[in-house]
Amino acid sequence: MSTPDEIRADIERTRGELGSDVDALADKVSPSSIAHRQSEKVKGRFQDVRESVMGAAQSARSSASGSASGATGQAKDVAQKGVEKAKGNPLAVGLIAFGAGWLVSSLLPTTEKEEELAGELKDKAAPLVDEVKEQAKDVGSQLGDVAKEHAQDLKGTAQDAAQAVKGEAQGAASDVKDNAQGAADDVRSS
């Protein structure tokens, strides 16, 4: 049979695990987390586009340097300057790629599949959100009960301590009174 302390420890451990699970689930379905994951995907795609753009600029520079004519020499210089500027400012390349991707994505209509998946996700998430809310309320209620119990224990301990201090003070006052009375009697008798 378990002791009350072991049961309390088991309850606290279970609460901790439940809290971690609820936090993980809430993080998984929170709109900000979903948006963050999607933005990471978009960043990855733009990184690929940026690398393609940088590769195309490098390729243009290489082909320009292979030609012997004066016009090709000028193209080489322009390509070289473009690559140097892009290398000197990769943020600009990234922003241009981001803007181009955003523009393309805004021009493309959402597909039926995307709308269907979004609807399914919303439908599937609704019960989970309700369940998480209910579990959070239950945990809050349980924590409130535990807090009330500990407050009652603390109140009882404080009252016991106050009674003990009061008893000690009364005993000490009685001792002082007795000693003072004895001293007064000694003074009178001498």
C-alpha positions as a printed NumPy array, in Angstrom:
array([[  0.   ,   0.   ,   0.   ],
       [  1.304,   3.448,  -0.869],
       [  1.818,   6.172,   1.669],
       [  0.049,   9.516,   1.295],
       [  3.379,  11.157,   0.398],
       [  3.971,   8.617,  -2.382],
       [  0.433,   9.171,  -3.694],
       [  0.944,  12.955,  -3.643],
       [  4.271,  12.582,  -5.447],
       [  2.617,  10.336,  -8.057],
       [ -0.188,  12.88 ,  -8.514],
       [  2.326,  15.712,  -8.921],
       [  4.335,  13.674, -11.451],
       [  1.164,  12.844, -13.405],
       [  0.122,  16.509, -13.345],
       [  3.53 ,  17.512, -14.66 ],
       [  3.324,  14.98 , -17.481],
       [ -0.238,  16.029, -18.306],
       [  0.816,  19.672, -18.304],
       [  3.678,  18.89 , -20.674],
       [  1.343,  16.95 , -22.968],
       [ -1.228,  19.759, -22.955],
       [  1.491,  22.331, -23.68 ],
       [  2.865,  20.238, -26.55 ],
       [ -0.597,  19.736, -28.027],
       [ -1.446,  23.416, -27.669],
       [  1.842,  24.333, -29.348],
       [  1.162,  21.866, -32.179],
       [ -2.303,  23.299, -32.967],
       [ -1.72 ,  26.955, -32.144],
       [ -2.064,  29.267, -35.14 ],
       [  1.269,  30.925, -34.383],
       [  3.093,  27.569, -34.441],
       [  1.394,  26.576, -37.684],
       [  2.298,  29.941, -39.182],
       [  5.888,  29.556, -37.976],
       [  6.199,  26.112, -39.568],
       [  4.745,  27.414, -42.831],
       [  7.064,  30.421, -42.806],
       [ 10.019,  28.067, -42.305],
       [  8.892,  26.097, -45.368],
       [  8.591,  29.313, -47.364],
       [ 12.031,  30.438, -46.182],
       [ 13.458,  27.126, -47.356],
       [ 11.875,  27.56 , -50.767],
       [ 13.159,  31.102, -51.057],
       [ 16.607,  29.91 , -50.071],
       [ 16.443,  27.486, -53.002],
       [ 15.282,  30.295, -55.318],
       [ 18.032,  32.561, -54.032],
       [ 20.621,  29.9  , -54.685],
       [ 19.218,  29.446, -58.184],
       [ 19.418,  33.198, -58.788],
       [ 22.947,  33.293, -57.446],
       [ 23.841,  30.277, -59.611],
       [ 22.35 ,  31.955, -62.684],
       [ 24.366,  35.09 , -62.008],
       [ 27.498,  32.985, -61.595],
       [ 26.695,  31.138, -64.814],
       [ 26.153,  34.437, -66.651],
       [ 29.481,  35.685, -65.378],
       [ 31.244,  32.506, -66.487],
       [ 29.762,  32.581, -69.974],
       [ 30.507,  36.274, -70.299],
       [ 34.15 ,  35.718, -69.415],
       [ 34.434,  32.954, -72.039],
       [ 33.648,  35.338, -74.912],
       [ 36.382,  37.455, -76.493],
       [ 34.397,  40.354, -77.93 ],
       [ 34.185,  43.821, -76.388],
       [ 30.436,  43.492, -75.822],
       [ 31.025,  40.258, -73.973],
       [ 33.68 ,  41.988, -71.888],
       [ 31.132,  44.62 , -70.901],
       [ 28.569,  41.932, -70.08 ],
       [ 31.213,  40.273, -67.965],
       [ 31.789,  43.476, -66.044],
       [ 28.071,  43.971, -65.512],
       [ 27.612,  40.364, -64.4  ],
       [ 30.633,  40.646, -62.111],
       [ 29.299,  43.839, -60.544],
       [ 25.865,  42.253, -60.141],
       [ 27.33 ,  39.211, -58.427],
       [ 29.51 ,  41.383, -56.181],
       [ 26.525,  43.511, -55.21 ],
       [ 24.435,  40.405, -54.564],
       [ 27.225,  38.891, -52.474],
       [ 27.614,  42.183, -50.655],
       [ 23.902,  42.358, -49.952],
       [ 22.319,  38.909, -49.711],
       [ 19.413,  40.434, -47.821],
       [ 18.387,  42.322, -50.961],
       [ 18.474,  39.104, -52.991],
       [ 16.416,  37.385, -50.322],
       [ 13.888,  40.21 , -50.188],
       [ 13.546,  40.255, -53.96 ],
       [ 13.054,  36.484, -54.012],
       [ 10.579,  36.738, -51.13 ],
       [  8.626,  39.472, -52.901],
       [  8.579,  37.526, -56.155],
       [  7.371,  34.398, -54.405],
       [  4.742,  36.291, -52.482],
       [  3.514,  37.931, -55.673],
       [  3.298,  34.596, -57.47 ],
       [  1.525,  32.943, -54.539],
       [ -0.995,  35.779, -54.282],
       [ -1.787,  35.522, -57.988],
       [ -2.429,  31.8  , -57.815],
       [ -5.884,  30.842, -56.559],
       [ -6.115,  28.384, -53.72 ],
       [ -6.745,  24.883, -54.891],
       [ -9.702,  22.804, -53.856],
       [ -7.289,  20.423, -52.175],
       [ -5.805,  23.243, -50.05 ],
       [ -9.27 ,  24.43 , -49.044],
       [-10.326,  20.853, -48.323],
       [ -7.244,  20.214, -46.178],
       [ -7.705,  23.495, -44.316],
       [-11.338,  22.592, -43.611],
       [-10.375,  19.102, -42.452],
       [ -7.665,  20.507, -40.202],
       [-10.112,  22.951, -38.672],
       [-12.729,  20.223, -38.172],
       [-10.199,  17.849, -36.621],
       [ -8.675,  20.542, -34.421],
       [-11.992,  21.744, -32.973],
       [-12.602,  18.689, -30.735],
       [ -8.959,  18.661, -29.679],
       [ -9.116,  22.322, -28.74 ],
       [-12.294,  21.7  , -26.741],
       [-10.7  ,  18.692, -25.047],
       [ -7.564,  20.655, -24.207],
       [ -9.672,  23.477, -22.778],
       [-11.623,  21.   , -20.655],
       [ -8.457,  19.304, -19.425],
       [ -6.915,  22.67 , -18.624],
       [-10.018,  23.568, -16.598],
       [ -9.795,  20.236, -14.761],
       [ -6.115,  20.761, -14.012],
       [ -6.853,  24.3  , -12.824],
       [ -9.637,  23.007, -10.594],
       [ -7.385,  20.297,  -9.16 ],
       [ -4.609,  22.794,  -8.568],
       [ -7.102,  25.083,  -6.851],
       [ -8.182,  22.239,  -4.579],
       [ -4.575,  21.416,  -3.73 ],
       [ -3.854,  25.091,  -3.064],
       [ -6.874,  25.317,  -0.74 ],
       [ -5.734,  22.182,   1.081],
       [ -2.231,  23.565,   1.541],
       [ -3.654,  26.907,   2.669],
       [ -5.754,  25.107,   5.305],
       [ -2.694,  23.152,   6.442],
       [ -0.688,  26.36 ,   6.633],
       [ -3.477,  28.088,   8.55 ],
       [ -3.605,  25.228,  11.064],
       [  0.165,  25.255,  11.475],
       [  0.159,  29.035,  11.961],
       [ -2.603,  28.785,  14.564],
       [ -0.724,  26.054,  16.427],
       [  2.448,  28.141,  16.353],
       [  0.556,  31.2  ,  17.601],
       [ -0.921,  29.179,  20.482],
       [  2.522,  27.841,  21.371],
       [  4.017,  31.349,  21.352],
       [  1.107,  32.639,  23.427],
       [  1.589,  29.839,  25.961],
       [  5.335,  30.469,  26.147],
       [  4.757,  34.217,  26.563],
       [  2.232,  33.662,  29.345],
       [  4.615,  31.266,  31.081],
       [  7.49 ,  33.732,  30.767],
       [  5.291,  36.586,  32.031],
       [  4.248,  34.487,  35.001],
       [  7.9  ,  33.674,  35.751],
       [  8.843,  37.365,  35.544],
       [  5.927,  38.282,  37.802],
       [  6.905,  35.629,  40.33 ],
       [ 10.56 ,  36.731,  40.256],
       [  9.538,  40.381,  40.659],
       [  7.259,  39.493,  43.565],
       [ 10.053,  37.48 ,  45.176],
       [ 12.511,  40.351,  44.71 ],
       [ 10.019,  42.821,  46.182],
       [  9.496,  40.54 ,  49.173],
       [ 13.277,  40.264,  49.621],
       [ 13.62 ,  44.055,  49.533],
       [ 10.834,  44.513,  52.099],
       [ 12.255,  41.93 ,  54.459],
       [ 15.722,  43.427,  54.456]])
